[in-house]
Amino acid sequence: MLRTLVVRFSAHAASIAIVFLSWFGFAATAGEMTSSLLIGNARIDVVIERTSLHAPVKDIFLWVKAAAEAVTTYYGRFPVPEVLIRITPFEGRGTRDGMTFGDRGGRITIGVGNDTSPSELASDWMLTHEMVHLAFPSVDEKHHWIEEGIATYVEPIARVRAGHLTADQMWLDLVRDMHQGLPQVGDRGLDHTHTWGRTYWGGALFCLLADVEIRRQTNNAKGLEHALRGILEAGGDIRKDWTLEAALRAGDRAVGVSVLQPLYAKMKDKPVRVDLAILWSQLGVQSDGVNVRCDDNATLAAIRRAITTAESNAVAKHSLLPRPTAVFVGRAVGSSLIGLAK
């Protein structure tokens, strides 16, 4: 039986229609349920192995739809023409073992606990994280930090912009976790230090610094999303094998300023120490670990707001954004956010 439901959601300056096909699906093979949805010109096929999930199928689809909505809102379109999402139930609650691959046009595997509630699915971040991976080319293994860093940084921003997470919660989480990306003793730069913290949060730190610097240099007219969209529009999605240098070059070209390439040159084989306390203060993020307060009078408050609201022209009237003091320990390069540790 085929059922079609059109769900409309508000994206920045556009309305995007998502069409659900085969809402209740059909048995592709024994013990599997298969259904599809369309988002723009992209098709998402969902296969649920062994239909032992207690959550209603419609809630599984709402979960997939929410993740696709968030990624589409951030990138302006869904990253690939089609993707297969294979869901494997397990005993328990929550999600786990999300992985994204570039073969077969793009595919994602993820586990969902068979006791997972609809509210737990609604607050999940993992599927959005995996879908972000679709929007960047496959690069050499030593650059895995950029793939995980982008997914770690973009996921909560995309969910905020889609209305699935509050900006305050996002900043609270970033202040709590970003320090895990700072270099430790013996660090040899992002390309040569493959710890969990440097891979995920070191990559996310690179993205945060790039986002702030792009916005500073363009007077908040463009941000990291414009660089990542430029890479995607140049053909750089997970199905393609690129060099990291080619991807960063395409990103810089898209925003019209040179940020990604010089930042990579400084962070790839040297430990770069960032004073996060200064950076949070400049962005106007004040956290006590439980609650967060945002100061709209802070030096880079306009940039902080633009990161989560997608208001690319959110600039103070009659003035350019102020140049922040250096947030790196060691030598500063001009007055930008790029510097090297001693």
SULFEN-V994537 format. One record per residue. N is the residue number from 0. RES is the residue in three letters. OMEGA is omega in degrees with one decimal (999 if undefined). Layout:
<<N & RES & OMEGA> <N & RES & OMEGA>>
This chain:
<<0 & MET & -177.8> <1 & LEU & 174.8> <2 & ARG & 179.9> <3 & THR & 178.3> <4 & LEU & 177.1> <5 & VAL & 178.9> <6 & VAL & -179.5> <7 & ARG & 176.4> <8 & PHE & -176.4> <9 & SER & 171.8> <10 & ALA & -177.0> <11 & HIS & 176.7> <12 & ALA & 179.7> <13 & ALA & 173.1> <14 & SER & -176.1> <15 & ILE & -180.0> <16 & ALA & 174.1> <17 & ILE & -179.6> <18 & VAL & 177.2> <19 & PHE & 177.0> <20 & LEU & 177.0> <21 & SER & -174.4> <22 & TRP & 179.6> <23 & PHE & 171.3> <24 & GLY & 177.3> <25 & PHE & -178.7> <26 & ALA & 178.3> <27 & ALA & 172.8> <28 & THR & -179.0> <29 & ALA & 176.1> <30 & GLY & 179.1> <31 & GLU & 173.3> <32 & MET & -176.8> <33 & THR & 176.3> <34 & SER & -176.6> <35 & SER & 170.5> <36 & LEU & 176.3> <37 & LEU & 173.1> <38 & ILE & -171.4> <39 & GLY & 177.7> <40 & ASN & -177.2> <41 & ALA & 179.4> <42 & ARG & 177.3> <43 & ILE & 176.7> <44 & ASP & -177.6> <45 & VAL & 176.8> <46 & VAL & 176.9> <47 & ILE & 178.8> <48 & GLU & 175.0> <49 & ARG & -171.1> <50 & THR & 178.9> <51 & SER & 179.3> <52 & LEU & 178.0> <53 & HIS & 178.6> <54 & ALA & 178.0> <55 & PRO & -179.4> <56 & VAL & -179.9> <57 & LYS & 178.5> <58 & ASP & 173.3> <59 & ILE & 179.5> <60 & PHE & 177.0> <61 & LEU & 176.7> <62 & TRP & 177.9> <63 & VAL & 179.0> <64 & LYS & -179.0> <65 & ALA & 178.5> <66 & ALA & 179.1> <67 & ALA & 177.9> <68 & GLU & -178.9> <69 & ALA & -178.3> <70 & VAL & 178.8> <71 & THR & 178.1> <72 & THR & -177.6> <73 & TYR & -173.6> <74 & TYR & -178.7> <75 & GLY & 175.3> <76 & ARG & 175.2> <77 & PHE & -167.7> <78 & PRO & -175.1> <79 & VAL & -177.9> <80 & PRO & 178.5> <81 & GLU & 178.3> <82 & VAL & 175.3> <83 & LEU & 176.1> <84 & ILE & 179.5> <85 & ARG & -176.4> <86 & ILE & 179.8> <87 & THR & 177.8> <88 & PRO & 172.1> <89 & PHE & 179.4> <90 & GLU & 178.4> <91 & GLY & -175.1> <92 & ARG & 173.3> <93 & GLY & 178.7> <94 & THR & -179.8> <95 & ARG & 170.3> <96 & ASP & 176.7> <97 & GLY & 177.9> <98 & MET & -178.3> <99 & THR & -175.9> <100 & PHE & -179.1> <101 & GLY & -179.3> <102 & ASP & 178.1> <103 & ARG & -179.8> <104 & GLY & -178.1> <105 & GLY & 178.2> <106 & ARG & -179.0> <107 & ILE & 171.3> <108 & THR & -177.8> <109 & ILE & 176.8> <110 & GLY & 176.9> <111 & VAL & 178.8> <112 & GLY & -175.2> <113 & ASN & 175.0> <114 & ASP & -178.6> <115 & THR & -177.9> <116 & SER & 175.8> <117 & PRO & -179.9> <118 & SER & 176.6> <119 & GLU & 175.5> <120 & LEU & -177.5> <121 & ALA & -178.4> <122 & SER & -177.6> <123 & ASP & 177.0> <124 & TRP & -166.5> <125 & MET & -177.7> <126 & LEU & 175.3> <127 & THR & 176.9> <128 & HIS & -178.5> <129 & GLU & 178.9> <130 & MET & 176.4> <131 & VAL & 178.6> <132 & HIS & -179.0> <133 & LEU & -169.7> <134 & ALA & -179.8> <135 & PHE & -178.0> <136 & PRO & 175.4> <137 & SER & -178.2> <138 & VAL & -179.0> <139 & ASP & -175.4> <140 & GLU & -178.8> <141 & LYS & 177.7> <142 & HIS & -177.9> <143 & HIS & -179.6> <144 & TRP & -179.4> <145 & ILE & 178.6> <146 & GLU & -179.6> <147 & GLU & 179.5> <148 & GLY & 177.9> <149 & ILE & -179.1> <150 & ALA & -179.9> <151 & THR & -177.7> <152 & TYR & -173.8> <153 & VAL & -175.0> <154 & GLU & -178.8> <155 & PRO & 177.9> <156 & ILE & 178.8> <157 & ALA & 179.8> <158 & ARG & 175.8> <159 & VAL & -177.5> <160 & ARG & 178.1> <161 & ALA & 178.6> <162 & GLY & -178.3> <163 & HIS & -178.9> <164 & LEU & 178.0> <165 & THR & 177.6> <166 & ALA & 179.6> <167 & ASP & 179.7> <168 & GLN & 179.3> <169 & MET & -178.7> <170 & TRP & 176.2> <171 & LEU & -179.4> <172 & ASP & -179.6> <173 & LEU & 178.4> <174 & VAL & -179.9> <175 & ARG & -167.1> <176 & ASP & -170.4> <177 & MET & -178.7> <178 & HIS & -180.0> <179 & GLN & 178.6> <180 & GLY & -179.8> <181 & LEU & -179.6> <182 & PRO & 177.2> <183 & GLN & 179.7> <184 & VAL & 179.1> <185 & GLY & -179.4> <186 & ASP & -179.7> <187 & ARG & 179.4> <188 & GLY & -172.9> <189 & LEU & -178.7> <190 & ASP & -171.5> <191 & HIS & -179.9> <192 & THR & -168.7> <193 & HIS & 174.4> <194 & THR & 178.3> <195 & TRP & -177.0> <196 & GLY & -178.2> <197 & ARG & -179.5> <198 & THR & -176.9> <199 & TYR & -173.8> <200 & TRP & 171.2> <201 & GLY & 175.2> <202 & GLY & 177.9> <203 & ALA & 177.2> <204 & LEU & 174.6> <205 & PHE & -178.3> <206 & CYS & 178.4> <207 & LEU & 179.4> <208 & LEU & 178.8> <209 & ALA & -179.6> <210 & ASP & -179.7> <211 & VAL & -176.6> <212 & GLU & 175.9> <213 & ILE & -179.8> <214 & ARG & 178.9> <215 & ARG & -176.8> <216 & GLN & 179.4> <217 & THR & -177.7> <218 & ASN & 175.6> <219 & ASN & 178.9> <220 & ALA & -180.0> <221 & LYS & 179.6> <222 & GLY & -177.9> <223 & LEU & -178.9> <224 & GLU & 179.0> <225 & HIS & 175.2> <226 & ALA & -178.9> <227 & LEU & 174.9> <228 & ARG & 178.7> <229 & GLY & 176.5> <230 & ILE & -179.4> <231 & LEU & -178.6> <232 & GLU & 176.3> <233 & ALA & 178.3> <234 & GLY & -175.5> <235 & GLY & 171.7> <236 & ASP & -170.7> <237 & ILE & -179.1> <238 & ARG & -175.0> <239 & LYS & 173.9> <240 & ASP & 179.6> <241 & TRP & 165.1> <242 & THR & 177.8> <243 & LEU & 179.8> <244 & GLU & 179.3> <245 & ALA & 179.4> <246 & ALA & -178.9> <247 & LEU & 177.3> <248 & ARG & 178.1> <249 & ALA & 178.6> <250 & GLY & 177.8> <251 & ASP & 179.5> <252 & ARG & -177.9> <253 & ALA & -178.4> <254 & VAL & 175.7> <255 & GLY & 175.5> <256 & VAL & -177.8> <257 & SER & -179.1> <258 & VAL & -174.3> <259 & LEU & -177.5> <260 & GLN & 178.6> <261 & PRO & 177.9> <262 & LEU & 176.1> <263 & TYR & -179.7> <264 & ALA & -178.0> <265 & LYS & -173.2> <266 & MET & -171.0> <267 & LYS & -176.0> <268 & ASP & 175.7> <269 & LYS & 174.9> <270 & PRO & 178.4> <271 & VAL & -175.8> <272 & ARG & -176.3> <273 & VAL & 174.2> <274 & ASP & -176.5> <275 & LEU & 179.5> <276 & ALA & 178.2> <277 & ILE & -179.0> <278 & LEU & 178.6> <279 & TRP & 179.5> <280 & SER & 179.4> <281 & GLN & 177.7> <282 & LEU & 179.4> <283 & GLY & 179.8> <284 & VAL & -179.1> <285 & GLN & -175.5> <286 & SER & 173.7> <287 & ASP & -179.2> <288 & GLY & 179.2> <289 & VAL & 179.5> <290 & ASN & 178.3> <291 & VAL & 174.5> <292 & ARG & -178.6> <293 & CYS & -177.6> <294 & ASP & -178.1> <295 & ASP & 175.3> <296 & ASN & -179.1> <297 & ALA & -175.9> <298 & THR & -176.2> <299 & LEU & -179.0> <300 & ALA & 179.5> <301 & ALA & 177.1> <302 & ILE & 178.6> <303 & ARG & -179.3> <304 & ARG & -177.8> <305 & ALA & -179.2> <306 & ILE & -175.7> <307 & THR & -176.6> <308 & THR & -179.5> <309 & ALA & 175.1> <310 & GLU & -171.5> <311 & SER & 179.9> <312 & ASN & -178.2> <313 & ALA & -178.1> <314 & VAL & 176.2> <315 & ALA & -178.4> <316 & LYS & 171.6> <317 & HIS & 179.8> <318 & SER & 174.7> <319 & LEU & 177.3> <320 & LEU & -179.8> <321 & PRO & 177.5> <322 & ARG & -175.6> <323 & PRO & 171.6> <324 & THR & -175.6> <325 & ALA & 178.0> <326 & VAL & 177.1> <327 & PHE & 170.3> <328 & VAL & 179.4> <329 & GLY & -173.1> <330 & ARG & 174.9> <331 & ALA & 177.7> <332 & VAL & -174.2> <333 & GLY & 176.3> <334 & SER & -179.0> <335 & SER & 179.8> <336 & LEU & -178.1> <337 & ILE & 177.7> <338 & GLY & -179.2> <339 & LEU & 175.5> <340 & ALA & 176.6> <341 & LYS & 999>>
